[in-house]
């Protein structure tokens, strides 16, 4: 009986270590994505004149058909 307990002790220790490692990996805080950059999106200059915005005249795709 003591022999079986002594033989199972390393296996249970390894199981405890493995479950702790997996739990930390699955339920821990995610790391930021590797591809993320500070200034990912850049605005392009231009896009329309101020007169079009004031009068409401824009492209046909901007107007509602209904």
N, C-alpha and C positions, 0 to 999 in steps of 0.2 A: 504494500500500500504506500509506504514512504517512497519507494523506488518510482512508482508511477507519478507521484506528486513532484518529485525532483525532476523527472523527465519532462513533465508538462510545464514546469515553471519557465524555461526559456521560450517555449512556444507561446505561452500567454503573454510574456513580456514583449515579444515581437509583434503579436497581434495588437496589444495595447499601443505600441509605438506606431504601427501602421495606421490604425484607426485615428489616432490623434493627428498624424500627418495629413491624412486624407480629409479629415474634418476641417483642419486649418486651411487647406487648399480650396475646398468647396465653399465654405461659408465665410471666408475671410474677405476683407475689402479688396475689390478688384484693382489691379494696377491700371494706370492710364494707358490708353492705346499707344503702341510704339510709333504709329504713323501720325499722331496728333502733333500739330505745330501751333505756335502762338497765333500767327496771322494766316490762317488757312484760307479764308475767303478774301478776295480782293475786289474792290469796287472799280468799275470801268467808268471813265469820264464820259460825259455827254448823256444822251438819252432823250432829248427833246428840248424845245425852247420854252421859255417862261410864258410866252403869249398863248401857246396851246394849253397850258395848264390853267391860265386865268379864265379863258373863254370856255373851257370844257371841251374844246375840239381836240380830239385825239385820233388815234388809229381806230379803224372799224372794229378791231378785235377787242378794244377796251370798252366799247359801248355795249349796253345790254339790249338784246333783241326784243325783249318783252317790254 
